[in-house]
Amino acid sequence: MTDSRIPTTRLGDDGPEVGVQGLGCMGMSFGYGPSDADASRATLERALELGVTLYDTADAYGAGDNERFLAPFFAAHRDEVVIATKFALSIPPDDPAKRIIRNDPPYIRRSVEASLDRLGVDVIDLYYMHRRDVKVPIEETVAVMADLVREGKVKQLGLSEVTGDELRAAQAVHPIAAVQSEWSLFSRDIEAGVVPAARELGVALVPYSPLGRGFLTGSFANADQDLTADDFRRRQPRFTGDNAEANAALLDPVRAVAEAHDATLGQIALAWVQQRAQVHGLPVIPIPGTRRPTRVEENVAATRIVLTHDELSSLEPIAEKVSGDRYADMTFTSAGRE
């Protein structure tokens, strides 16, 4: 493939220029079974060579392990990368598998200091509220985050899995650069409220899981049968049992479009997400996750695929036919509060 760098877009009205595709780094340390550290490091370097500049992590990914793993790469390329990390998912010491959502001010302040230390940086480029604690007014949470900007610990603010109304309330306190939510051929609930609000306010959309956590690539057909016991996708309803069988059949139109472009299923799924920028009129920077350089090359190549009107029409019905929710508990997603 060509080594030409991908185009750039702005991360919100006042944010930095970043590649139109970012890199989700969670799987290098957590969530998707065993990983190869050397391959992951090579993946980071190859992504940067190809113009990927937004790197996404969180303090909850491996209880800080992912931030620690990324620190040497960030140190070597600090002026070339935009670092995004998150707070809000507290891990009880006596139950490492559990997550408690916290947005209270003292927790936020402890979290940012810990992330700065693990990442080995003086300032975080984009700091997200990972999930919303509905017991804490979002205005209060964003006010504390805004203090971190004024103190020079954070440059830009982001929110994850918020509703359109929550985004508007947050923006009234401090400018929000980006909203991160799941968005793919399988998950389109944010188009009803979140996307219009982001467009109205000049906020970028950062879709996570744009490949349906790998299901849209055809790399597995049933999580129970095809994935290791420590892979968290085995706990997501749409990838197991009868849901998985029904959803696998939905990939047929994706295959047809892929054949027409001599592309992979994943490239068509990513091209669809990338084209949401033109469809909805706002910056869209998907962050597909991978741990292999060749997969980064494949993903980046999707930015050069333009789907026709007829092809987009053939893919349009997929989301409404998907069986099973994104998570077993949808209460902490924006869709659970809309």
Disulfide bonds with the S-S distance in Angstrom:
none
